[in-house]
Amino acid sequence: MEIFLKILLVIFSIGLISIVLLQKGKSAGLSGAISGGAEHLFGKQKARGLDLFLQRATVVLAGGFFILSLIVAYFLKS
């Protein structure tokens, strides 16, 4: 059980890192390189939808990461 939780924690952390890197920052970052062409093709409405999805995915992954971290710390302490 402990090994499964650690693997799940690593998956959540890699997912969280990748989602944060995909989000648009002050300099547009990696998100601008990927969805930059989509803005011109489909309009800004689609890009806003992608940003909203990335924000919600970040909240979900961050919450999962936080909860899994507490659970793994509890199992390691026991």
VENVENHU-V498277 format. One record per residue. RES is the residue in one letter. PSI is psi in whole degrees, -180 to 180 (* if undefined). OMEGA is omega in degrees with one decimal (NA if undefined). NEAR is the number of other C-alpha atoms within 10 Angstrom. Layout:
# VENVENHU-V498277
RES|PSI|OMEGA|NEAR, RES|PSI|OMEGA|NEAR
This chain:
# VENVENHU-V498277
M|-41|-178.2|7, E|-41|179.9|11, I|-40|177.7|9, F|-43|179.8|10, L|-37|177.8|15, K|-41|177.6|16, I|-42|178.0|11, L|-38|177.7|15, L|-40|177.5|20, V|-41|178.1|14, I|-44|178.2|14, F|-40|-178.7|20, S|-40|177.1|17, I|-41|177.0|12, G|-41|179.4|17, L|-42|178.3|20, I|-46|-177.5|14, S|-39|178.5|13, I|-41|179.1|17, V|-39|179.0|16, L|-27|179.6|14, L|-18|-177.7|20, Q|150|179.8|20, K|128|178.4|17, G|-160|179.2|12, K|-34|-179.3|6, S|16|179.1|8, A|-22|172.4|14, G|-148|-178.3|13, L|-29|179.3|16, S|-38|178.7|19, G|-34|178.8|17, A|-35|-177.2|12, I|-49|-174.4|12, S|6|-179.4|18, G|-43|177.9|14, G|-30|-179.7|12, A|-32|177.9|14, E|-42|-179.0|15, H|-33|-177.0|10, L|-45|-174.0|10, F|-8|-178.4|10, G|170|-175.7|11, K|-21|-178.9|13, Q|-41|179.5|9, K|-37|-179.7|14, A|-38|177.3|19, R|-37|177.0|12, G|-39|177.5|11, L|-42|178.4|17, D|-39|178.0|16, L|-42|177.3|13, F|-43|-179.9|14, L|-37|177.6|18, Q|-44|-179.9|15, R|-38|177.7|12, A|-36|177.5|16, T|-43|179.7|19, V|-44|-179.4|13, V|-48|-179.1|14, L|-37|178.6|20, A|-41|176.8|17, G|-44|177.4|13, G|-41|178.0|17, F|-43|-179.8|20, F|-47|-179.0|14, I|-44|178.4|13, L|-37|177.5|18, S|-43|178.1|15, L|-42|-179.7|12, I|-44|179.5|16, V|-41|177.9|17, A|-37|177.9|12, Y|-44|-179.7|10, F|-34|178.3|12, L|-30|-179.9|9, K|-33|-177.2|7, S|*|NA|5
